[in-house]
């Protein structure tokens, strides 16, 4: 017999015990005495036994595989989320299938179809910028598969969610600009069909209201990418009264804004202060280093993974519980792209 072909039945036959006893001994089941457990493990080591994952999944009705759908893996935030997800599921011997929608609704539908045709135990998902129709997501629940949203969620879908406090983050970013003396604060906002975009926009507006600052629609521009920022900032700076503070919906947009600000002869932060949102790795290496809101990507990943794991394992009768929404606090990270005080314009 070749060593790599040994099965639980082979070990059971050699030790004159039942296959079920071998299976439980390999899992250190307390009902199996220590002597038998050691004998089984020694035999498994001797013949290089490896469990048949397909057979195990059929017995357990689990594949030990989960699917993850993200907009872009190249984005530092989503890479951080994946790191958190992997750290939780690695400890539980799960495999992960990662799909990218590339911000495409049609591609997201295909991602869902691909995962549903695979033998997976659950899905973690952050929806694309284009996603407005939700039939493909409802189908996940219709087939009885556990689903957890993170970051970008579909509000109409009743399921577990992990989000950062985007409203609070938008408020903190704008409040910081107000407190350092900025008088005209522009907001480069993201898609308002996404809750994160609306919440960051509303946080911006609420901070202006609380500090008795006028809301000027002329200073709010749909702009959520580095490339868009290059053109939109030029328009803002050509206004009769250009902004002296900018809150961007994400760090890449903020960095595009910073490039154009400098190209047009302004100084950061002396003339214009800039705040981003994400705390992307490159934000600390920007020139100047970017003040931003930490989106807590790794923590979001671990929290979402644990919620999904609980649903898969039905812990605490989780399948009958009401959906859980975990709200992570946002944190302002102050760096050199914003003035230090009103007295240092």
C-alpha positions, 0 to 999 in steps of 0.5 A: 500500500502506498503511504499517501493512499491510506484512509481512515478505514485502513487505520481502523483495520490495522488497529482493530477498531471502528472507522468512527473511533479513528475519526474521533481520535484524530479530532481529540474527542474526549470520549476516546481514551488517550491511549487509543488517540495516541495509537491512531495518531502514531499510525496516521503519522507512520503512513502519512495520512491526510484527510480527504477534504471532499469526503469530510465536507460531505459527511459534515455538510460543510465544504470549509470554504467561504466566498468573499466578494470585494470591489477591488483587491488592489485597494489597500482598505479591501486588502486589509479587510481580507487579511482580517478575514483570512486570519479568522478563517485560517484558524478554523481550517477554512479556504477562501475564494476571493472574487472582484466585481471591479465596481461592475454590477454585471461582474458582481452578478457573475461573482455571485453565480460562480460562488453559488455554483461552488460548494461554499458555506457562506459569503462575505460581501461589499457591493460595487458602486454600480449595484442598485438592483439586488435580485442576485443578492436576494438569491443568496438568501433564498438558497439558505446560504449565510451572508454578511455584508461589510463596508458597502451594504445593501440596506434592504437586505436583512442580514448581518453587517459590519460597517464603520461610522461613516457619518461620524467620520465625515463629521470629524473630518469636517469639524477638524477643518473648521477648528483649524480655521478653514472658512470654505470647506469643499467636499468631494463626495462618492456615489450617493446610492451607496450608504457610505457615500450618503453618510460621509456627505451627511456628516460633512453637512451636520458639522457645518450646521453645528458650527454655524457654517453655511452649506454651499452646494458649489463646494460639493462635487461628485469626485471619488477617484484620483483622476476625477480629482485632477479635473474637479479641483481645478474647477474649485480653485478657479472659483471667485472664492476658492475653498481653503479646506477639502474633505475627500471621500477617500484617500486616493481622491484626496491625493489627486486633489493635493497634486492639483493644488500644488500644480496650481501654485498653492501650498498645503496646508498653508493655503488649503488643508486636505483630509481624506478617508481610509488611512490607506498605507500611502497616505502617510508617505504622501507629501505632505503626509495626509490627515485622514479618517481610519476606516479600520479595515483589518478589524472590519475583516475579523468582525465580519468573518466572526459573524459569518463563522457564527452563522455557519456554526449556528452558534447561540442559535444564530440562524434564528436571531435577528440580524446583527449590525456592528458599527466600528468607531472612526478615528481621525489621524492628524498629519501634515496636510492640515494646519496645526491651528487657526493661528498658523494659517 
